[in-house]
Amino acid sequence: MATPTNPIETQVERPNWLLNALLGVPNWGGVAKILPGFLLAVAIMLVAIPLTNMLGAWVLSLQGIDPTGKSSPISAVLTAIVIGILLRNLLPLPQSIEAGVQFSTTKILRLGIILVGIKLSLLDVFKLGAWGIPVVAAAIFGGLIFITWINRRLNLPERLGTLIAAGTGICGVTAIVSVAPAIKAEQKEVAYAVANITLFGLLGMFLYPYLAPHILHTSEQIGLFLGTAVHETSQVVGAALTYKEVFNDETVLKTATVTKLTRNLFLAIVVPLLSYLYLRNQAASGDGERGTINIAKLLPAFVLGFIAMAVVRSVGDAQVAHGLAFGVWDAEGWQAFTKAVGETWGSRALGTAMAAVGLATSFRVFKGVGLKPFLVGLIGALLVGFIGWAMAMLLGGRG
């Protein structure tokens, strides 16, 4: 199978088969062309979900936590990309899957990012309080600045360092796949970054709940620390659950979860910022177009969709507190709807996209990269953890 040169790419999109179908001009040839690769990516995603649940239950059990009814601390997105990479490199895959793989790593990826926006509510930011938001902002921007600097010192590719910085500082896999199109990252860089933040996020999930009570004083401080120092949302919840089970502290679980959701909302700021910096650097180096940077390139459609879904969630949350969300859903129905859109369909779309990234990634592309990216990831994880701890100490007890 010929590997697409750059499936995670921002581009001016021609009308696709879905748009044609919506306009009443179905392109059945286009549908047939993408189906093999798309269905293979979907199948991998569907296998990854139960496999991830089994692995997650095992991880929770290792910590003495009953896994019954608890979400997996391991992301199905990681499992999907690993399965995809193994299939790509161990089996002779047909050329016919290429178009579907390309479709999944662009269209389905962006759809997934848009859908997960409904998981985030601006009301959660207000709940965290004015003293909590500076903690999150300092951890994010401190991490982005220092990790980018370390990446340059080690002479790693700029895009890879940017992805690691985004995943470490903001919100793990979702940040990586959101930033990747904006900076035109290649599939090997996405795969490396996902593996990186997953490894160090899991280490933080295991270690920080037991370290936190020795270096912090209040439940709010510990929740802020766990919510900023651990990478993935699933890992933050896993770390906070561990603390709750071991120390019987519900406040830490709530504070850590809201802190993490607040970090996720910063995607709307950081993705355009990183897009601007990338385009500016490209223009300065002569690799990109000189002159004024087009604002449309800084706010791609999927980021606007992500923001729109977060606004819909915020409006619905505000309405359901006094009646029905959008005149349709009561509190229970609204919660079920947003969970279905964000956690079920959004996460499955991202899982399908990452399975396709795996299917497009040959082991050969990692040649020559070495272990330096993991050193960047380790230093970055420690830096973000330190910043989260320091800011929690300074501001965490003032809610």
DRENNUMAR-739452 format. One line per 2 residues: number of its first residue (from 0); their letters; for each residue x, y, z of N, C-alpha, C, CB. Coordinates in steps of 0.02 Angstrom, whole numbers. Each point is the difference from the previous one (the first is absolute). Glycine has a CB too. Layout:
N
NUM = A = X Y Z X Y Z X Y Z X Y Z; ...
//
This chain:
399
0 = MA = 42 -60 0 -42 60 0 43 62 0 -90 -62 61; 76 109 -104 38 62 -2 -22 44 58 12 -7 -125
2 = TP = 36 30 163 -15 41 59 -13 71 -20 70 -74 70; -127 104 -50 -13 70 -16 55 43 29 -123 -21 -2
4 = TN = 145 71 -35 56 40 22 -17 42 61 41 3 -116; -102 21 120 -18 43 56 -75 1 10 101 70 -22
6 = PI = -129 -122 53 -73 -2 7 -27 50 49 7 -119 -29; 33 138 79 -24 49 49 18 69 -26 12 -81 97
8 = ET = -53 109 -140 21 60 -36 -58 48 -7 86 -67 -62; -72 131 73 -49 53 -13 3 17 -74 10 46 118
10 = QV = -68 -46 -151 0 15 -71 -67 30 -19 81 -94 -22; -84 125 -37 -63 23 -28 -35 -60 -28 45 116 -26
12 = ER = -102 -134 55 -31 -64 -17 -48 8 -59 11 -36 119; -4 -10 -167 -49 -3 -54 -64 -32 27 92 -8 -87
14 = PN = -150 21 56 -61 -32 22 8 -75 -1 -67 96 -44; 51 -129 100 9 -72 4 -66 -35 -11 95 15 79
16 = WL = -93 -82 -74 -61 -38 -14 -56 15 49 72 -90 -47; -55 107 110 -52 16 48 -35 64 -18 64 -59 89
18 = LN = -25 110 -109 -30 63 -21 -43 -10 -61 98 62 47; -73 -101 -95 -40 -13 -60 -66 -35 17 106 -8 -65
20 = AL = -102 -38 113 -61 -35 20 -50 47 32 67 -103 17; -42 150 24 -44 48 32 -32 47 -51 70 -7 103
22 = LG = -33 19 -159 -26 45 -52 -44 -37 -50 101 71 15; -110 -138 -4 -43 -39 -45 37 -29 -59 -92 72 36
24 = VP = 159 -69 -36 39 -28 -55 47 -53 29 -7 109 -67; -19 -168 86 42 -51 31 55 -26 -46 -97 -32 69
26 = NW = 156 27 -42 58 -25 -38 14 -71 24 49 117 -14; -84 -166 -16 6 -69 23 69 -28 -12 -121 -15 -22
28 = GG = 155 40 -29 69 -22 -11 46 20 57 -20 8 -123; 9 52 148 39 24 57 -13 -41 63 -1 113 -49
30 = VA = -63 -130 60 -18 -41 58 35 -68 -3 -111 58 7; 107 -90 -65 31 -66 -8 76 3 9 -92 -31 -78
32 = KI = 121 87 59 73 6 4 24 5 72 -1 55 -111; -36 -19 153 23 10 69 -22 -55 47 -3 122 -21
34 = LP = -47 -161 3 -29 -48 46 51 -51 28 -105 14 -61; 147 -47 21 44 -51 29 45 26 56 0 -55 -110
36 = GF = 34 111 99 44 27 51 -38 28 59 81 26 -88; -138 7 74 -40 28 55 -28 -55 44 -29 98 -73
38 = LL = 2 -151 43 -29 -54 39 53 -37 40 -91 -12 -85; 151 5 57 55 -31 38 18 42 61 44 -52 -107
40 = AV = -42 118 98 15 44 57 -55 -4 53 63 77 -77; -126 -79 55 -56 -7 47 5 -66 38 -73 69 -75
42 = AI = 90 -123 39 6 -66 32 55 1 54 -40 -55 -106; 95 87 90 55 5 49 -23 38 62 84 -4 -93
44 = ML = -120 59 82 -26 39 55 -47 -41 44 10 103 -70; -53 -143 38 -48 -41 38 35 -55 40 -87 24 -87
46 = VA = 142 -50 61 39 -49 38 38 34 57 13 -70 -104; 10 131 92 40 36 50 -40 16 63 67 48 -93
48 = IP = -132 -35 85 -40 20 58 -3 -54 54 -68 72 -76; 45 -134 61 -1 -51 53 70 -19 24 -106 -43 -49
50 = LT = 154 43 3 69 -15 20 26 51 50 20 -55 -111; -36 118 98 21 54 46 -35 -6 67 20 75 -98
52 = NM = -84 -93 97 -36 -9 63 31 -56 42 -105 40 -56; 125 -94 23 32 -55 36 67 22 29 -56 -82 -77
54 = LG = 96 118 37 65 24 25 -10 50 57 50 -18 -114; -100 62 106 -14 49 52 -22 -31 65 -31 80 -89
56 = AW = -11 -132 85 -22 -35 60 60 -32 35 -112 -22 -52; 158 -5 13 60 -30 29 43 52 34 -2 -88 -89
58 = VL = 10 147 58 39 54 29 -30 23 66 36 36 -115; -103 -27 117 -33 21 62 7 -53 54 -81 67 -67
60 = SL = 75 -130 47 7 -55 49 70 -1 31 -85 -65 -64; 136 82 23 68 2 26 7 49 58 42 -31 -114
62 = QG = -84 83 113 2 51 52 -48 -14 57 33 82 -87; -64 -141 85 -47 -18 52 -68 32 -6 96 -15 72
64 = ID = -114 38 -133 -64 33 -11 -47 -48 -37 57 114 -4; -118 -119 28 -50 -41 -34 -18 35 -66 -46 -45 111
66 = PT = 59 12 -169 -13 33 -64 -73 2 -21 112 -37 -32; -156 4 69 -70 -3 -19 -31 69 -6 -8 -111 57
68 = GK = -20 126 -116 -34 63 -10 46 60 -10 -91 -46 66; 156 35 -68 47 56 -7 29 0 -70 28 -5 122
70 = SS = -16 65 -149 28 6 -67 73 -20 -1 -82 91 -26; 105 -113 -32 69 -22 -7 48 59 4 -39 -97 -70
72 = PI = 94 90 108 50 54 2 45 0 -61 -2 -8 123; -8 -40 -168 38 -3 -62 -46 22 -57 74 -94 44
74 = SA = -48 135 -89 -41 25 -55 -5 -52 -56 35 117 29; -96 -127 -55 -10 -45 -56 34 27 -63 -108 -37 50
76 = VL = 120 102 -53 34 30 -57 71 -29 -7 -68 106 14; 103 -113 43 67 -29 -2 -3 -72 -24 36 76 93
78 = TA = -83 -115 -66 -6 -70 -20 -14 -6 -75 -43 -28 114; 1 72 -140 -17 -1 -71 61 14 -43 -116 37 27
80 = IV = 156 13 -8 58 17 -42 52 -56 3 -22 123 21; 29 -156 37 48 -55 5 -22 -59 -43 29 37 117
82 = IG = -94 -54 -115 -25 -55 -41 10 16 -74 -85 -29 88; 71 92 -108 9 20 -69 72 -6 -23 -96 78 14
84 = IL = 143 -56 29 71 -5 -18 21 -73 -7 22 108 61; -45 -151 -15 18 -71 -4 -26 -32 -64 -1 -5 125
86 = LR = -61 20 -143 -28 -28 -61 38 26 -61 -113 -7 55; 129 71 -55 36 30 -58 68 -33 -10 -59 108 21
88 = NL = 92 -126 33 68 -25 -5 8 -75 2 32 105 52; -85 -141 -32 5 -73 5 -38 -36 -54 13 14 121
90 = LP = -60 21 -154 -41 -32 -51 7 36 -67 -81 -39 89; 74 2 -144 -1 33 -66 -68 30 -15 88 -81 -41
92 = LP = -96 145 53 -65 33 -9 -10 21 -73 3 40 119; -64 -45 -144 -12 16 -71 1 75 -13 -68 -103 -9
94 = QS = 83 121 -52 1 70 -22 -69 32 6 95 -27 -77; -147 -14 75 -69 26 -1 -19 37 64 -29 -93 -76
96 = IE = 67 84 130 -19 34 63 27 71 3 -2 -111 57; 45 130 -103 35 65 5 -48 59 2 96 -51 -60
98 = AG = -145 52 15 -47 57 -2 -40 6 64 -8 -13 -124; -14 -43 152 -38 2 63 43 21 58 -72 -89 -44
100 = VQ = 135 69 44 46 21 53 10 76 -4 59 -112 -3; -49 138 -57 8 72 -9 -63 38 23 78 -21 -98
102 = FS = -137 -5 79 -63 30 21 -7 2 76 -52 -41 -107; 71 -14 140 -7 -4 73 48 46 36 -37 -118 -13
104 = TT = 98 125 -14 49 42 34 -11 75 -12 81 -94 -10; -129 112 -31 -15 70 -12 -72 16 22 82 3 -96
106 = KI = -130 -28 58 -70 16 14 -25 -27 67 -19 1 -123; 31 -65 135 -24 -30 63 36 29 60 -28 -106 -62
108 = LR = 92 120 54 38 32 54 -32 66 20 105 -55 -41; -120 97 -8 -28 66 14 -70 -6 29 69 49 -92
110 = LG = -108 -97 67 -66 -12 28 5 -18 74 -42 -37 -112; 90 -6 129 9 -20 70 17 58 45 36 -111 -40
112 = II = 9 155 16 19 58 40 -60 45 12 116 -5 -47; -157 15 -4 -60 41 8 -47 -30 52 10 38 -119
114 = LV = -22 -103 114 -49 -33 45 22 1 73 -33 -72 -95; 99 63 108 21 -1 71 -5 69 32 77 -94 -27
116 = GI = -88 146 -14 -9 66 29 -61 4 46 54 47 -101; -103 -90 90 -61 3 41 12 -27 70 -68 -13 -103
118 = KL = 126 -17 116 16 -23 67 21 57 46 35 -109 -50; -24 168 20 30 55 38 -50 56 10 112 -30 -45
120 = SL = -118 53 105 -46 55 16 38 58 31 -93 -83 17; 77 143 -39 30 59 29 -20 8 74 1 55 -113
122 = LD = -58 -84 131 -22 3 70 49 -36 46 -118 5 -38; 152 -57 10 50 -36 40 59 46 17 -35 -108 -54
124 = VF = 52 152 7 54 48 13 -19 45 58 34 -4 -121; -97 27 122 -22 45 53 -2 -37 67 -68 65 -83
126 = KL = 52 -130 81 -1 -39 61 71 -7 29 -100 -63 -42; 149 59 -1 69 -6 23 21 62 38 26 -75 -96
128 = GA = -51 133 74 13 61 36 59 39 -28 -46 -53 100; 49 116 -85 52 44 -26 69 -22 24 -82 93 -3
130 = WG = 86 -126 61 65 -21 25 24 -63 -35 -29 50 110; -15 -87 -142 20 -62 -33 24 10 -71 -80 -58 71
132 = IP = 51 106 -106 17 10 -70 73 20 -10 -118 34 -20; 147 10 62 72 14 -7 44 -61 8 -23 113 41
134 = VV = 2 -161 1 38 -62 8 3 -37 -66 -34 -7 121; -24 1 -153 -5 -36 -64 40 37 -54 -114 -44 33
136 = AA = 105 110 -37 34 40 -52 75 -4 8 -98 76 -5; 122 -72 67 73 -2 12 28 -68 -20 -13 82 93
138 = AI = -23 -136 -77 24 -67 -17 2 -9 -76 -47 -45 107; -4 69 -142 -3 -8 -73 54 40 -35 -123 -18 9
140 = FG = 125 83 4 47 43 -37 72 -9 23 -92 82 -17; 101 -97 82 67 -16 24 26 -63 -34 -26 54 109
142 = GL = -18 -105 -114 19 -62 -33 15 11 -73 -70 -62 80; 29 100 -116 11 12 -71 67 36 -12 -123 6 -17
144 = IF = 138 43 58 62 39 -9 61 -42 15 -61 105 29; 62 -139 28 59 -37 20 12 -62 -42 -17 43 115
146 = IT = -37 -78 -133 8 -60 -40 25 18 -70 -91 -57 65; 65 112 -93 24 23 -66 74 17 3 -115 44 -27
148 = WI = 136 -12 81 71 19 9 43 -63 5 -34 107 57; 13 -155 -17 38 -62 8 4 -37 -67 -36 -9 121
150 = NR = -19 9 -158 -2 -34 -64 53 30 -48 -122 -24 16; 128 90 -16 50 32 -42 71 -16 22 -81 92 -22
152 = RL = 92 -94 87 66 -17 26 22 -70 -21 -21 76 97; -27 -121 -103 16 -69 -19 -4 -10 -76 -43 -38 111
154 = NL = 28 92 -147 -2 -2 -74 -50 -51 -27 119 34 0; -177 -37 32 -54 -42 -26 -42 40 -49 -1 -67 107
156 = PE = -36 32 -151 -44 35 -47 -49 46 37 10 -96 -80; -19 156 53 -42 50 34 -71 -25 10 70 90 -50
158 = RL = -98 -123 -1 -70 -22 5 -8 -54 53 -16 27 -121; 64 -72 126 -5 -52 51 2 31 70 55 -82 -78
160 = GT = -10 129 88 4 34 65 -64 37 17 122 10 -16; -152 21 -35 -62 36 11 -56 -47 21 36 85 -84
162 = LI = -40 -143 52 -52 -49 18 11 -26 71 -10 -33 -120; 71 19 139 14 -24 68 -17 54 51 92 -74 -44
164 = AA = -75 137 27 -16 55 45 -75 8 8 105 58 -35; -142 -63 -20 -73 7 3 -31 -57 40 1 59 -111
166 = GT = 21 -121 98 -28 -57 36 16 2 74 10 -65 -103; 50 87 120 20 3 70 -33 58 36 109 -51 -31
168 = GI = -112 109 0 -25 59 33 -75 6 1 104 53 -32; -138 -76 -22 -72 13 -4 -40 -61 20 21 83 -92
170 = CG = -31 -130 47 -47 -53 16 14 -65 -37 -84 87 21; 147 -105 -27 16 -66 -26 -16 -9 -73 -19 -41 113
172 = VT = -12 -16 -129 -12 -20 -69 -43 51 -38 10 -119 35; -62 145 -3 -44 48 -34 39 61 -22 -96 -40 68
174 = AI = 142 64 -27 42 57 -18 45 -17 -59 -4 41 118; 33 -100 -116 45 -20 -54 -36 -2 -67 67 -67 83
176 = VS = -124 34 -85 -36 -7 -64 -32 65 -21 -20 -119 26; 9 166 20 -27 65 -18 55 45 -29 -87 -11 90
178 = VA = 146 8 -61 56 42 -22 31 -26 -65 22 30 120; -23 -97 -129 34 -31 -57 -20 30 -68 5 -104 67
180 = PA = -70 112 -82 -16 30 -66 24 72 -6 -99 -74 -5; 99 111 60 19 70 -2 73 9 -18 -88 24 84
182 = IK = 131 -71 -63 72 7 -14 23 -50 -53 17 40 118; -64 -74 -151 15 -47 -54 46 -56 23 -15 94 -82
184 = AE = 0 -123 140 41 -53 27 -9 -65 -40 -8 53 114; 61 -93 -116 -2 -64 -34 -25 -54 48 94 36 -77
186 = QK = -115 -94 48 -28 -52 42 50 -29 50 -77 -26 -93; 141 23 74 49 -26 47 7 46 61 62 -56 -96
188 = EV = -68 122 84 5 47 55 -60 -5 46 67 77 -73; -126 -87 44 -60 -9 41 6 -64 42 -69 60 -87
190 = AY = 91 -115 55 6 -63 36 51 4 57 -30 -60 -106; 87 92 93 51 9 52 -27 41 57 89 -9 -87
192 = AV = -123 64 71 -26 44 53 -53 -35 42 24 99 -73; -68 -137 41 -52 -37 37 32 -50 48 -80 15 -97
194 = AN = 129 -53 72 34 -49 43 35 35 58 16 -75 -99; 12 133 85 38 38 50 -44 22 58 75 39 -91
196 = IT = -129 -4 75 -41 27 54 -38 -56 36 -13 108 -64; -1 -163 29 -33 -56 33 45 -32 52 -67 -20 -104
198 = LF = 130 9 85 48 -30 46 8 41 64 59 -50 -97; -45 114 89 14 41 59 -64 19 37 102 44 -57
200 = GL = -158 -42 21 -64 11 33 -18 -59 46 -37 70 -97; 50 -131 73 -13 -59 41 46 -2 62 -36 -62 -103
202 = LG = 99 81 94 45 2 57 -25 50 52 97 -33 -74; -119 91 50 -27 50 46 -63 -25 35 48 89 -72
204 = MF = -90 -125 35 -61 -27 29 15 -48 57 -56 13 -112; 108 -53 104 18 -47 52 34 33 61 12 -86 -90
206 = LY = 32 135 77 42 27 53 -29 59 37 95 -39 -66; -127 86 30 -20 63 30 -52 -5 56 27 50 -109
208 = PY = -76 -96 104 -49 -4 56 32 -17 67 -85 -36 -84; 140 -1 83 33 -19 63 51 53 21 -16 -120 -29
210 = LA = 42 158 -20 47 54 16 -35 62 24 77 -46 -86; -136 60 59 -35 64 12 -10 17 74 -56 -19 -107
212 = PH = 32 -28 149 -12 21 70 63 17 39 -99 -73 -3; 157 55 -24 64 16 34 28 68 -21 22 -122 7
214 = IL = -47 149 -62 27 64 -24 -52 56 -3 82 -65 -66; -146 48 80 -54 50 0 -42 -8 63 -2 1 -126
216 = HT = -39 50 141 -33 1 65 -76 -9 -3 91 73 37; -124 -45 -88 -73 -2 -2 -25 -42 -58 -3 112 53
218 = SE = -60 -132 -49 -31 -39 -54 -1 39 -65 -70 -60 84; 56 126 -80 -2 41 -60 68 3 -34 -93 67 50
220 = QI = 146 -60 -10 67 1 -27 17 -66 -35 34 80 90; -51 -136 -59 15 -65 -29 -39 -11 -64 23 -45 114
222 = GL = -87 66 -115 -40 -6 -61 28 41 -57 -99 -20 71; 120 82 -56 31 43 -51 64 -31 -26 -50 100 55
224 = FL = 90 -128 -11 63 -31 -20 -12 -60 -46 52 38 108; -97 -83 -88 -14 -59 -41 -30 21 -68 -17 -69 104
226 = GT = -25 121 -103 -33 22 -62 47 34 -49 -102 13 66; 159 13 -41 48 33 -44 61 -43 -16 -38 109 47
228 = AV = 57 -153 -2 63 -38 -8 -8 -63 -40 36 46 108; -97 -74 -113 -12 -61 -37 -29 19 -68 -19 -68 107
230 = HE = 38 32 -160 -14 23 -68 -71 -11 -24 118 -22 -22; -138 -41 14 -64 -19 -31 -58 8 49 61 -79 -75
232 = TS = -120 94 49 -59 5 42 -13 -66 37 -49 85 -78; 54 -141 42 -11 -65 31 52 -14 55 -50 -42 -107
234 = QV = 111 66 96 53 -10 50 -11 44 62 79 -30 -92; -103 91 81 -16 45 56 -54 -32 44 32 102 -69
236 = VG = -85 -126 36 -54 -32 37 26 -61 37 -85 41 -85; 128 -80 52 29 -59 33 41 19 61 2 -57 -109
238 = AA = 39 110 104 40 23 57 -44 25 56 93 30 -79; -144 9 62 -45 27 51 -42 -55 33 -5 108 -64
240 = LT = -15 -158 25 -35 -57 28 44 -38 50 -68 -10 -106; 131 1 88 46 -33 46 4 38 65 66 -44 -97
242 = YK = -59 110 93 4 41 61 -64 -6 41 78 79 -58; -135 -77 23 -65 -5 34 -6 -66 37 -51 75 -87
244 = EV = 71 -130 53 -7 -66 30 47 -10 59 -34 -45 -112; 95 70 105 51 -10 52 -11 47 59 81 -36 -88
246 = FN = -98 99 74 -4 50 54 -71 23 13 114 36 -31; -164 -65 -4 -71 15 12 -14 76 -5 -8 -102 73
248 = DE = 28 131 -130 -6 73 -9 -35 14 -67 105 20 69; -169 -4 -66 -39 14 -60 17 67 -31 -91 -69 47
250 = TV = 113 117 -5 17 67 -25 56 -2 -51 -37 47 109; 87 -89 -97 56 -6 -47 -24 -23 -68 77 -25 96
252 = LK = -122 -24 -97 -26 -27 -63 -36 55 -39 -12 -113 52; -31 151 -19 -37 53 -33 46 56 -25 -99 -27 72
254 = TA = 145 48 -30 45 55 -19 46 -20 -57 -4 42 118; 31 -102 -116 44 -24 -53 -36 -4 -67 66 -64 85
256 = TV = -128 39 -84 -39 -8 -62 -15 68 -31 -51 -105 46; 28 153 -5 -16 66 -26 63 36 -25 -97 7 79
258 = TK = 153 -16 -43 63 29 -22 20 -26 -69 36 11 120; -44 -76 -130 18 -30 -65 -45 25 -55 41 -102 60
260 = LT = -106 108 -48 -45 26 -50 17 72 -18 -90 -76 42; 112 115 8 20 69 -13 62 1 -45 -47 35 111
262 = RN = 94 -81 -99 59 -5 -44 -23 -14 -72 71 -42 96; -119 -3 -104 -24 -17 -67 -27 60 -37 -26 -114 42
264 = LF = -8 159 -6 -29 59 -32 53 46 -29 -95 -8 79; 156 4 -54 54 42 -26 20 -19 -71 40 15 116
266 = LA = -66 -72 -141 13 -18 -70 -21 57 -47 -17 -121 28; -38 154 -11 -27 53 -44 49 58 -5 -115 -34 31
268 = IV = 159 42 18 50 54 -1 65 -25 -29 -54 53 100; 75 -112 -79 67 -24 -16 7 -22 -73 12 -35 118
270 = VP = -63 3 -146 5 -23 -70 10 59 -48 -74 -98 28; 35 152 -24 15 57 -44 68 31 13 -122 23 -5
272 = LL = 143 -22 70 65 29 17 56 -40 -32 -47 43 108; 45 -109 -101 51 -43 -30 -1 4 -76 -7 -76 100
274 = SY = -53 82 -128 -6 9 -73 36 63 -22 -110 -62 1; 99 116 35 32 64 -16 75 -6 4 -100 61 42
276 = LY = 125 -90 12 73 -6 9 31 -43 -55 -15 13 124; -20 -67 -142 26 -44 -52 3 36 -67 -46 -99 61
278 = LR = -9 133 -80 -2 35 -63 51 57 -3 -121 -30 -10; 130 64 67 49 54 3 71 -27 -10 -76 64 77
280 = NQ = 91 -120 -43 66 -30 -7 13 -24 -71 -5 -34 120; -48 5 -151 6 -23 -69 15 58 -47 -79 -94 25
282 = AA = 43 150 -15 11 58 -42 70 29 10 -123 25 5; 146 -24 58 66 27 15 56 -42 -30 -46 48 106
284 = SG = 34 -114 -108 52 -45 -26 -2 -6 -76 -5 -61 107; -48 90 -138 -6 -4 -73 -37 -61 -24 104 62 -6
286 = DG = -129 -104 53 -37 -61 -19 -74 14 -12 82 -67 65; -106 123 -40 -71 15 -8 -10 65 -38 -24 -61 107
288 = ER = -40 83 -111 -15 61 -35 17 61 42 -91 -59 -62; 123 107 31 16 62 36 -60 47 -2 123 -14 -29
290 = GT = -120 63 75 -54 48 2 -47 -13 58 9 12 -124; -68 17 120 -49 -6 53 -25 -71 6 -33 119 -17
292 = IN = 30 -143 79 -26 -68 12 -76 2 -1 102 -29 69; -131 -15 -108 -73 -4 -7 -31 -23 65 12 -24 -123
294 = IA = -58 64 151 -31 -17 64 -39 -65 -4 -7 122 27; -18 -138 -87 -38 -63 -9 43 -61 15 -72 57 -86
296 = KL = 137 -51 73 45 -56 13 11 -10 75 55 20 -110; -66 33 149 9 -6 72 -60 -29 35 75 98 -6
298 = LP = -133 -94 -25 -61 -27 29 -32 -49 -49 -18 106 68; 47 -166 -74 -29 -49 -45 -71 -19 21 114 -43 -25
300 = AF = -152 17 -21 -71 -14 12 -11 -47 60 -21 16 -121; 66 -65 129 -12 -47 55 9 32 68 37 -93 -75
302 = VL = 7 144 80 8 36 63 -61 43 15 125 0 -16; -151 32 -37 -62 39 9 -57 -46 21 40 83 -86
304 = GF = -42 -143 56 -51 -49 19 7 -22 72 -5 -38 -118; 67 27 139 14 -18 70 -25 54 48 101 -65 -39
306 = IA = -86 128 22 -23 56 42 -77 3 1 106 63 -26; -136 -72 -33 -73 3 -5 -33 -53 44 10 45 -117
308 = MA = 17 -106 117 -28 -54 40 8 15 75 26 -81 -91; 30 112 110 9 20 70 -51 53 20 123 -28 -8
310 = VV = -137 74 -38 -51 51 14 -69 -32 7 68 86 -63; -84 -133 19 -64 -35 4 -6 -35 68 -1 -17 -125
312 = RS = 55 -16 147 -1 -33 65 -11 50 57 77 -88 -46; -43 145 42 -6 50 52 -70 28 5 120 29 -17
314 = VG = -150 -14 -42 -69 26 -1 -48 -52 27 28 73 -99; -20 -136 77 -43 -53 24 5 -10 75 10 -54 -110
316 = DA = 51 56 137 10 -8 72 -35 56 39 110 -58 -22; -105 119 -5 -32 57 33 -76 -6 -2 98 72 -30
318 = QV = -124 -95 -26 -74 -7 -7 -27 -56 43 8 45 -115; 27 -101 118 -26 -58 35 -2 12 76 43 -74 -91
320 = AH = -4 122 114 -1 16 71 -66 33 20 124 14 -3; -160 13 -47 -64 34 15 -59 -30 -38 66 104 22
322 = GL = -55 -159 -56 -55 -30 -39 27 -52 -48 -65 106 11; 50 -95 -75 20 -47 -52 55 30 -43 -115 -50 0
324 = AF = 164 10 -18 52 22 -46 -28 4 -70 89 -52 72; -88 113 -102 -26 13 -67 -73 -22 -6 116 -14 -46
326 = GV = -152 16 102 -71 -17 0 -15 -73 -12 -19 113 -38; 70 -156 40 -8 -71 -17 20 -47 56 19 31 -118
328 = WD = 42 -22 145 29 -49 46 -5 23 73 78 -36 -91; -98 -9 135 7 13 71 72 -15 20 -123 -28 23
330 = AE = 139 34 41 70 -8 22 28 -68 -19 -22 79 94; -17 -131 -82 24 -67 -14 8 -12 -75 -55 -40 105
332 = GW = 6 64 -144 3 -8 -72 56 40 -32 -122 -20 2; 134 81 23 54 41 -26 68 -32 14 -71 103 17
334 = QA = 79 -130 43 62 -34 17 12 -61 -45 -12 39 119; -41 -77 -132 5 -59 -43 17 21 -72 -82 -62 73
336 = FT = 51 117 -97 12 23 -68 72 23 -9 -120 34 -8; 144 8 54 69 26 -7 51 -57 8 -38 111 45
338 = KA = 23 -159 -3 45 -57 8 3 -42 -64 -25 -2 123; -33 -7 -155 -2 -39 -62 39 35 -55 -112 -46 33
340 = VG = 103 113 -40 34 37 -53 75 4 13 -104 66 -19; 123 -46 80 71 11 15 40 -62 15 -35 108 42
342 = ET = 11 -149 5 39 -57 21 -9 -60 -46 -11 41 117; -49 -51 -144 -11 -59 -42 21 14 -72 -95 -35 74
344 = WG = 59 82 -107 14 11 -71 65 40 -11 -122 -3 -20; 135 52 61 62 38 -7 62 -43 12 -62 102 36
346 = SR = 61 -139 18 58 -43 15 8 -55 -52 -15 24 122; -41 -50 -148 6 -52 -51 25 28 -66 -93 -62 55
348 = AL = 74 123 -70 27 31 -61 75 11 6 -110 57 -20; 133 -33 78 71 8 11 36 -67 -1 -22 103 67
350 = GT = -9 -155 -37 30 -66 -1 7 -27 -71 -49 -21 112; -2 33 -154 3 -21 -70 56 37 -37 -123 -24 2
352 = AM = 129 89 11 52 40 -33 69 -23 21 -78 97 -4; 87 -112 69 66 -21 23 16 -71 -23 -13 75 99
354 = AA = -37 -117 -106 11 -66 -30 26 8 -71 -91 -51 72; 63 99 -109 22 13 -68 72 28 -1 -120 21 -34
356 = VG = 136 22 82 69 25 5 48 -59 10 -41 110 49; 21 -158 -7 40 -59 10 8 -40 -64 -38 -4 118
358 = LA = -16 -3 -156 2 -36 -63 44 34 -52 -114 -42 24; 126 106 -16 42 37 -47 72 9 25 -102 59 -39
360 = TS = 118 -91 95 65 11 32 43 -62 -4 -52 84 77; 107 -79 -113 48 -55 -5 54 8 53 -23 -11 -123
362 = FR = 47 -45 149 55 3 48 61 37 -29 -41 -107 52; 47 106 -117 58 31 -32 3 75 12 -4 -88 -87
364 = VF = -54 120 98 -1 73 8 31 21 66 -102 6 -71; 107 -53 119 29 17 65 76 -4 0 -104 -41 53
366 = KG = 132 17 -109 72 -9 -4 35 68 7 -15 -102 -73; 64 104 116 39 61 7 -27 49 51 33 -16 -116
368 = VG = -95 6 140 -28 46 50 28 -16 69 -105 11 -68; 110 -76 85 31 -21 63 -43 15 61 109 18 -54
370 = LK = -74 -13 111 -35 8 64 -4 73 23 39 -114 30; -11 159 -69 -1 70 20 -71 27 13 104 16 -65
372 = PF = -154 -34 23 -68 25 15 -25 -21 69 -23 -3 -122; 42 -56 144 -22 -22 66 36 37 56 -25 -113 -49
374 = LV = 87 135 35 34 42 49 -35 68 5 109 -58 -25; -129 85 -32 -39 62 0 -65 -9 38 50 33 -111
376 = GL = -84 -89 99 -63 -14 34 9 -7 75 -39 -56 -102; 93 23 124 14 -8 71 13 67 33 46 -114 -22
378 = IG = -2 153 -8 15 66 28 -63 44 1 119 -9 -41; -158 5 -13 -61 40 -4 -50 -20 53 18 13 -121
380 = AL = -27 -79 132 -47 -24 51 21 24 69 -25 -101 -71; 90 98 85 25 23 65 -9 75 9 82 -94 0
382 = LV = -70 132 -54 -8 73 2 -73 20 13 98 12 -77; -143 -43 39 -71 17 8 -24 -21 70 -19 -15 -125
384 = GF = 43 -42 149 -17 -22 67 25 49 53 2 -118 -39; 59 142 30 29 48 47 -39 66 0 113 -53 -16
386 = IG = -129 77 -45 -38 62 -5 -69 -8 33 61 30 -107; -94 -87 93 -65 -13 31 4 -2 75 -33 -63 -101
388 = WA = 86 32 128 9 -4 73 12 70 28 47 -116 -10; -2 155 -21 17 66 26 -60 47 0 117 -16 -41
390 = MA = -155 15 -14 -59 44 -4 -55 -23 47 29 24 -118; -37 -89 126 -50 -26 48 18 22 71 -23 -100 -76
392 = ML = 87 98 92 23 21 67 -15 74 10 91 -87 -2; -80 128 -50 -9 72 6 -73 20 3 107 14 -60
394 = LG = -149 -46 18 -68 25 -10 -54 -51 20 44 69 -92; -26 -132 101 -51 -51 9 -41 3 62 73 -67 -65
396 = GR = -49 101 115 -38 3 63 -42 62 6 88 -67 52; -97 103 -108 -34 65 4 -66 0 -38 110 55 11
398 = G = -145 -112 -13 -63 -2 -37 -56 33 37 38 -103 -52
//
